[in-house]
Amino acid sequence: MAVLVLTGAASGIGAHMTGVFARRGDIVVATDVNLAALEKRAAEGAWGTNVRLVKLDVREAADWEAALDRAEREGAGLDVVMNIAGVLKPGWVPDLAAADVDFHLDVNVKGTVLGTRAAAARMIARGRGGHIVNIGSLASLAPVPGLSLYAASKFAVRGFTLAAAMELARHDIAVTLVMPDAVQTPMLDLQVDHEEAAMTFSGPRPLTVEDVELALVNEVLPKRPLEITLPLCRGILARTANTAPAASRWLEPILTKKGRKAQERIKQGR
């Protein structure tokens, strides 16, 4: 039985993985900035009795310490921390507000850094290793016009995660970056009506939370890789754009056109 701390557990990937881990017998400290939504999700009954609810604003260091204190009171203590919480707001560069910059960098970057730092300190002190899993995005690799702040934040998450992984390896603490394509969650739903987000919809289909579950349960936790992309084919495309950014100039109009057609199909199907 492992003890896991998950952020963003009130919806999307976080909510789904809370249920997955709880049902397999692990203790899950499920956290979210929206405690009411977290409690509502728990009251639906799908999580069972192995879940502990904690309000956590990932931007606040004190909240992180309180959440990890709660985890360490369970069994042998903290084993896995998953930084899942994230935000996204589409927008063209000239239209970005100062508050949009804070929104993306504070939650996506600062939140991940604070969580990784706090978890690493506790794992080192315990002396039994551990695993920190940070959720990035294919936008951690490839530039995404219309989502420049989101891409910037996820690029930063990748850089930080890779550096942290190298530092913490000597303590037997693995740090893994998971970079999925678009996942069918509320974050994806909010992008449908934004033409700036067209490239988000340019893949064959959105991933499901079950797709992410398979990767986390079958690959990430048992094998502790440095990073993975989901799916592999889109990951290769993103790595190509990362290696040769100029290629994005001819790829972008193709992918944008494809994505806008997908957006229209979704709108018509509502």
C-alpha positions as CSV (number, residue, x, y, z in Angstrom):
1,M,0.0,0.0,0.0
2,A,1.4,3.3,-1.1
3,V,0.6,6.8,0.2
4,L,0.1,9.3,-2.7
5,V,-0.6,13.0,-2.8
6,L,-2.5,14.2,-5.9
7,T,-3.2,17.9,-6.8
8,G,-6.2,19.0,-9.0
9,A,-8.2,16.1,-7.7
10,A,-11.7,17.7,-8.0
11,S,-11.9,17.1,-11.7
12,G,-10.2,15.7,-14.8
13,I,-7.1,13.6,-14.6
14,G,-6.7,14.2,-10.8
15,A,-10.2,13.1,-10.0
16,H,-9.9,10.0,-12.1
17,M,-6.6,8.9,-10.8
18,T,-7.7,9.5,-7.2
19,G,-10.3,6.8,-7.8
20,V,-7.9,4.5,-9.5
21,F,-5.4,4.5,-6.7
22,A,-7.9,4.4,-3.9
23,R,-9.7,1.4,-5.5
24,R,-6.4,-0.6,-5.7
25,G,-5.9,-0.1,-2.0
26,D,-3.6,2.9,-1.8
27,I,-4.1,5.8,0.6
28,V,-4.7,9.0,-1.5
29,V,-4.4,12.5,-0.1
30,A,-6.7,14.2,-2.7
31,T,-6.1,18.0,-2.9
32,D,-7.6,20.9,-4.7
33,V,-8.0,24.6,-4.3
34,N,-11.8,24.1,-4.5
35,L,-12.6,22.1,-1.4
36,A,-16.3,22.2,-2.0
37,A,-15.9,20.6,-5.4
38,L,-13.5,18.1,-3.9
39,E,-16.1,17.2,-1.2
40,K,-18.8,16.9,-3.8
41,R,-16.7,14.5,-5.8
42,A,-16.0,12.4,-2.7
43,A,-19.7,12.4,-1.7
44,E,-20.5,10.7,-5.0
45,G,-19.1,7.5,-3.5
46,A,-16.8,6.3,-6.3
47,W,-13.6,6.9,-4.3
48,G,-14.3,4.7,-1.4
49,T,-12.8,5.1,2.1
50,N,-9.1,5.4,1.2
51,V,-9.2,9.1,0.3
52,R,-8.3,12.0,2.6
53,L,-9.4,15.4,1.4
54,V,-7.2,18.5,1.9
55,K,-7.6,22.0,0.5
56,L,-4.4,22.9,-1.3
57,D,-3.6,26.1,-3.3
58,V,-0.5,24.9,-5.1
59,R,0.8,28.5,-5.1
60,E,1.0,28.6,-1.3
61,A,4.0,26.9,0.4
62,A,2.2,26.6,3.7
63,D,-0.7,24.7,2.0
64,W,1.9,22.2,0.6
65,E,3.4,21.6,4.1
66,A,-0.1,21.0,5.5
67,A,-1.0,18.5,2.8
68,L,2.3,16.6,3.1
69,D,1.9,16.6,6.9
70,R,-1.5,14.9,6.4
71,A,0.2,12.3,4.1
72,E,3.0,11.5,6.5
73,R,0.4,10.6,9.2
74,E,-0.7,7.7,7.0
75,G,1.2,4.4,7.4
76,A,4.9,4.6,6.5
77,G,4.6,8.1,5.0
78,L,4.8,9.8,1.7
79,D,5.6,7.6,-1.4
80,V,4.4,9.5,-4.5
81,V,3.4,13.1,-5.2
82,M,1.6,13.9,-8.5
83,N,1.6,17.5,-9.6
84,I,-1.6,17.4,-11.8
85,A,-3.2,20.7,-11.2
86,G,-2.9,23.1,-14.1
87,V,-4.7,26.0,-15.8
88,L,-5.0,27.2,-19.4
89,K,-6.5,30.4,-21.0
90,P,-6.3,30.8,-24.8
91,G,-5.2,34.2,-26.1
92,W,-3.2,35.9,-28.8
93,V,0.0,37.5,-27.6
94,P,-1.2,41.2,-28.1
95,D,-4.4,40.5,-26.1
96,L,-2.7,38.9,-23.0
97,A,-3.3,40.7,-19.7
98,A,-0.8,40.9,-16.9
99,A,-3.2,38.8,-14.8
100,D,-3.0,36.0,-17.5
101,V,0.8,35.9,-17.1
102,D,0.4,35.4,-13.3
103,F,-2.4,32.9,-13.8
104,H,-0.3,30.5,-15.9
105,L,3.1,30.9,-14.2
106,D,1.8,30.9,-10.6
107,V,-0.3,27.7,-11.0
108,N,1.5,25.7,-13.6
109,V,5.1,26.6,-12.8
110,K,5.3,27.9,-9.2
111,G,2.8,25.3,-8.0
112,T,4.9,22.5,-9.5
113,V,8.1,23.9,-8.2
114,L,6.7,24.3,-4.6
115,G,5.3,20.8,-4.7
116,T,8.4,19.2,-6.0
117,R,10.6,21.0,-3.5
118,A,8.4,20.2,-0.5
119,A,8.0,16.5,-1.4
120,A,11.8,16.1,-2.1
121,A,12.7,17.5,1.3
122,R,10.5,15.1,3.1
123,M,11.5,12.1,1.0
124,I,15.2,12.8,1.6
125,A,14.6,13.2,5.3
126,R,12.8,9.9,5.4
127,G,15.7,8.1,3.5
128,R,13.5,5.7,1.6
129,G,13.4,7.4,-1.8
130,G,10.2,8.2,-3.6
131,H,8.6,9.3,-6.8
132,I,7.5,12.8,-8.0
133,V,5.3,12.9,-11.1
134,N,4.8,16.2,-12.9
135,I,2.2,16.6,-15.6
136,G,3.4,18.6,-18.5
137,S,2.0,18.6,-22.0
138,L,3.1,18.2,-25.6
139,A,3.2,21.9,-25.3
140,S,6.3,21.3,-23.1
141,L,8.1,20.5,-26.3
142,A,6.3,22.3,-29.2
143,P,5.4,25.9,-29.6
144,V,1.7,26.5,-29.7
145,P,0.4,29.7,-31.2
146,G,-2.7,30.9,-29.4
147,L,-1.6,29.2,-26.2
148,S,1.8,31.0,-25.8
149,L,1.5,31.4,-22.0
150,Y,0.4,27.8,-21.5
151,A,3.3,26.6,-23.7
152,A,5.8,28.9,-21.8
153,S,4.6,27.5,-18.5
154,K,4.9,23.9,-19.6
155,F,8.3,24.5,-21.2
156,A,9.3,25.7,-17.7
157,V,7.9,22.7,-16.0
158,R,10.0,20.4,-18.3
159,G,13.2,22.3,-17.7
160,F,12.6,22.3,-13.9
161,T,11.6,18.6,-13.9
162,L,14.6,17.4,-15.8
163,A,17.0,19.4,-13.6
164,A,15.3,18.1,-10.4
165,A,15.5,14.5,-11.6
166,M,19.2,14.8,-12.0
167,E,19.6,16.3,-8.6
168,L,17.4,13.9,-6.7
169,A,18.6,10.7,-8.4
170,R,21.4,10.3,-5.7
171,H,18.6,10.1,-3.1
172,D,16.7,7.4,-5.1
173,I,14.0,9.9,-5.7
174,A,12.6,9.6,-9.3
175,V,11.1,12.6,-11.0
176,T,9.1,11.9,-14.1
177,L,7.5,14.3,-16.6
178,V,4.3,13.1,-18.3
179,M,3.5,15.0,-21.5
180,P,0.1,14.2,-22.9
181,D,-1.7,15.5,-25.9
182,A,-5.1,17.1,-25.3
183,V,-7.1,15.1,-22.8
184,Q,-10.9,15.0,-22.7
185,T,-11.3,17.1,-19.5
186,P,-12.9,20.4,-18.5
187,M,-9.7,22.1,-19.7
188,L,-10.3,20.8,-23.2
189,D,-14.0,21.8,-23.1
190,L,-13.2,25.4,-22.4
191,Q,-11.0,25.6,-25.6
192,V,-13.7,24.5,-28.1
193,D,-15.0,28.1,-28.7
194,H,-11.6,29.7,-29.0
195,E,-10.1,29.9,-32.5
196,E,-6.7,30.6,-30.8
197,A,-6.8,27.0,-29.4
198,A,-7.3,25.3,-32.8
199,M,-4.0,23.4,-32.7
200,T,-5.2,21.7,-29.5
201,F,-7.7,19.8,-31.6
202,S,-5.4,18.8,-34.5
203,G,-4.7,15.3,-33.3
204,P,-6.6,12.1,-34.4
205,R,-8.7,12.2,-31.2
206,P,-8.4,13.6,-27.7
207,L,-6.9,11.3,-25.1
208,T,-9.1,10.0,-22.4
209,V,-8.4,9.9,-18.7
210,E,-8.2,6.2,-19.1
211,D,-5.4,6.6,-21.6
212,V,-3.5,8.6,-19.0
213,E,-4.3,6.0,-16.4
214,L,-2.7,3.3,-18.4
215,A,0.5,5.3,-18.9
216,L,0.7,6.2,-15.2
217,V,-0.1,2.7,-13.8
218,N,1.8,0.6,-16.4
219,E,4.7,2.7,-17.3
220,V,5.4,5.7,-15.0
221,L,5.0,4.2,-11.6
222,P,6.7,0.8,-12.1
223,K,9.4,1.9,-14.5
224,R,10.1,5.5,-13.3
225,P,11.1,7.0,-16.6
226,L,12.6,10.5,-16.9
227,E,9.8,11.6,-19.3
228,I,7.1,10.1,-21.6
229,T,4.9,11.6,-24.3
230,L,1.3,10.5,-25.1
231,P,0.6,9.3,-27.7
232,L,3.9,8.3,-29.2
233,C,3.1,9.5,-32.7
234,R,2.2,13.0,-31.6
235,G,5.2,13.0,-29.2
236,I,7.5,12.4,-32.1
237,L,5.9,15.3,-34.0
238,A,6.3,17.6,-30.9
239,R,10.0,16.5,-30.5
240,T,10.6,17.4,-34.1
241,A,9.1,20.8,-33.6
242,N,11.3,21.2,-30.5
243,T,14.5,20.2,-32.3
244,A,13.7,22.2,-35.4
245,P,11.4,25.1,-34.5
246,A,11.5,26.5,-38.0
247,A,9.6,23.4,-39.1
248,S,6.6,24.7,-37.2
249,R,6.2,27.5,-39.7
250,W,4.9,25.1,-42.3
251,L,3.3,22.7,-39.9
252,E,1.3,25.4,-38.1
253,P,-1.2,26.2,-40.9
254,I,-1.8,22.6,-41.7
255,L,-2.5,21.7,-38.0
256,T,-4.5,24.8,-37.4
257,K,-6.8,24.1,-40.4
258,K,-7.3,20.6,-39.2
259,G,-8.0,21.7,-35.6
260,R,-10.6,24.3,-36.7
261,K,-12.5,21.7,-38.6
262,A,-12.5,19.5,-35.5
263,Q,-13.7,22.4,-33.4
264,E,-16.6,22.9,-35.8
265,R,-17.6,19.3,-35.7
266,I,-17.7,19.4,-31.9
267,K,-19.8,22.6,-31.9
268,Q,-22.3,21.0,-34.4
269,G,-22.5,17.9,-32.2
270,R,-23.6,19.8,-29.1
